[in-house]
Amino acid sequence: LPSVSCRACHCLTVGVMLTSRITRPAFSHFPFQYRSCSTATPLTRDTRYLASPQSFHLPESGRKRDVIIIGAGHNGLTAASYLAKAGLDVLVLERRDKVGGAAVTEEIFDGFHFSRASYLAGLLRPKVLSELQLKEKYGLEFIVRNPSSFTPTKLSDAMYGGKHLMFWNGDDGAHQTYDSIAQFSVRDAQAMDAYEAYLSEIRDMLQPFLDHACPDVSELDFRSLLSMATKSRRNSNTATALWEILGAMKSPQTVTNFVELMTSPASKILHQFFESEILKTTLATDAVIGSTLSPGDTGSAYVLLHHVMGESEGMSGVWSYAKGGMGAISAALAQCATDFGAEIVCNADVQRIMFDAAADKVSGVRMRDGTEICADYVLSNCTPYHTFVELFDAAAADDDDNTHSPFDATFMRSVESLDYQCGAFKVNLVVSALPNFECLPNDYTGGNGGVAAVGPQHTGTIHFESRMHELETASFYSKQGMPAPRPIIEMTIPSALDASLITDEDARRAGYHVVQLFVQHAPYTLNAAKCGGARDWDADNGAFKQQFVDNVLRIIDEFAPGFSASVVHCDALSPRDLERIFGLYKGNIFHGAISLDQIGWNRPVKHMMGSYRTPLRGLYMCGAGAHPGGGVMGAPGRNCANQIKAELKLK
């Protein structure tokens, strides 16, 4: 594929002209056939992230603010909305020229709009939606996908012979889901309700935990659970969640099931309920998102739970499209924040967080151009690494600054040892036709000039794995520093349900679509000895990255012949690109792994005990690196704002 520069940020993309045909070599030995003589360039704070594309301008720059929020991602905008609503003077500073962080809609190619990074909605907290009136006042809409999941197989597959698996939503869809599963195992179809009840019971117990800071255990009497609950009920600021969690426990079995799930591999849980490989594998893909785990690794069951914790349109565990793309969520939050009086400034690259060493308190921020802005509170919506390491870097200090870190060595060692392994790779495509799966061919009988009609196989998440060992093998390669030869691929086609994403009328009538591929097990750090000499994803002007994308398209061709030939434009985002463009350190989509040692009271580090308050007075964390973790949920932003409001005794 010829390399082009995308209009959004000029990062390396791969694309093909409308009239071009794609010729690809075989990749049976990917990535070992690659040979590179390039050397990796060590990254610095200035080279790790893209600079602001335009000049920074701040009206009334000399005015001291109550609150400065670094980063206009959805959590930062959520915190800004709540704090501005409470009457505080809030300033949000965003490095990019658009708000939203990873929850953005970008017109990467003329006439085609993409949820460029995050791509599905389902975790956004109901309290954020209702308290900020995002739907009623700001027009936020969600499109429920039905069916929600499609797993095709190949006609030549000796085990499945071209059968496919589908999950449908709602009561009306329960019978269709049952019939689809029963093709592979009647026993599994009968067990599905018990499996969902198992997860639902634990999910319901943990729901209150998402809407509060972790309870402050420093004042609780661990000798008595009743004493803990009673005291927590009196202290509504920090421990309401504990009381609600205890009240949500339906039986002693809830506790044992919770302990089992938190300490088990996802494969163990799935094996207890099901026997068919295709069903277990489809469900297990949720257990490895945003990590290098396999379903056989301890902790993967919690990752699975994390991804069914949300709801959409009143249905638990359901994922939807945000109409207009994920940027619609951020746009609604930004409008809400500004309506309450917050100021949002883009192209605002914060160089350093300033603090008063004598008072052990934050004092404001310094911008890249030297502008200083003072504030009583600074909230960081950035990753923990960027916040505590790069924004307090002595190299960025002026002569009048304190060049030492305000954090002790123990705290900093914890920050620097956080796990950021992720392996996520995003591919955004424009295609000239819907994928035509050989196990469920397209319908061309609609009289639309030969354009295929949108079918049930196009509306949900499309999975290309049907055996558990495929997930295990992909994880094995990733842990060795090698992109998996058969990575985990999830395809979504949002334009199948949301026509607003294609504003080129001619292209839409001709059957063009926006396709998103979320690809897992592409490690940020490459093992050059096992990757044919490639030391990073930028090797040889992106040739290694391009080869990986070609391999992904080849795999899809196995299920939908000719799919790669339909690709018109391609925006490929490696882990390095996710870091460079969106500020996601080491490409981690959750601002740090959601492993068992990095959740709850240990998020982001154990010294903060699940609070948003850092050891430096006035500095708070409001992003996905804080409790309860990643995903477009808004919980860290809301919880952080509520903690500050409680401190200031604001309603």
Sequence and secondary structure as in RCSB ss.txt:
>XXXX:A:sequence
LPSVSCRACHCLTVGVMLTSRITRPAFSHFPFQYRSCSTATPLTRDTRYLASPQSFHLPESGRKRDVIIIGAGHN
GLTAASYLAKAGLDVLVLERRDKVGGAAVTEEIFDGFHFSRASYLAGLLRPKVLSELQLKEKYGLEFIVRNPSSF
TPTKLSDAMYGGKHLMFWNGDDGAHQTYDSIAQFSVRDAQAMDAYEAYLSEIRDMLQPFLDHACPDVSELDFRSL
LSMATKSRRNSNTATALWEILGAMKSPQTVTNFVELMTSPASKILHQFFESEILKTTLATDAVIGSTLSPGDTGS
AYVLLHHVMGESEGMSGVWSYAKGGMGAISAALAQCATDFGAEIVCNADVQRIMFDAAADKVSGVRMRDGTEICA
DYVLSNCTPYHTFVELFDAAAADDDDNTHSPFDATFMRSVESLDYQCGAFKVNLVVSALPNFECLPNDYTGGNGG
VAAVGPQHTGTIHFESRMHELETASFYSKQGMPAPRPIIEMTIPSALDASLITDEDARRAGYHVVQLFVQHAPYT
LNAAKCGGARDWDADNGAFKQQFVDNVLRIIDEFAPGFSASVVHCDALSPRDLERIFGLYKGNIFHGAISLDQIG
WNRPVKHMMGSYRTPLRGLYMCGAGAHPGGGVMGAPGRNCANQIKAELKLK
>XXXX:A:secstr
  EEE TTT  EEEE  TT        TTTTTT           HHHHS   SS    TTTTS EEEEEE  BHH
HHHHHHHHHHTT  EEEE SSSSSBTTS EEEEETTEEEE S   B  S HHHHHHTTTTTTT   EEE SS EE
E   TT TTTTT  EEE  HHHHHHHHHHHHHTT HHHHHHHHHHHHHHHHHHHHHHHHHTS    GGG  TT H
HHHHHHHHH HHHHHHHHHHHHH  SHHHHHHHHHHHHSBHHHHHHHH   HHHHHHHHGGGSTTSS  TTSBTH
HHHHHHTTS EETTEET  EEETT THHHHHHHHHHHHHTT EEESS  EEEEEEETTTTEEEEEEETTS EEEE
EEEEE S HHIIIIITT GGG  TTS  S SS HHHHHHHHT      EEEEEEEESS   BTTB  B TT STT
  B  GGGTSEEE   SHHHHHHHHHHHHTT   SS EEEEE GGGT GGGB  HHHHHTT EEEEEEEE   SS
  GGGTTT  STTHHHHHHHHHHHHHHHHHHHHHSTTTGGGEEEEEEE HHHHHHHH  GGG TTSS   GGGSG
GGSS GGGTT SB SSBTEEE STTSTT SSS  HHHHHHHHHHHHHHT  
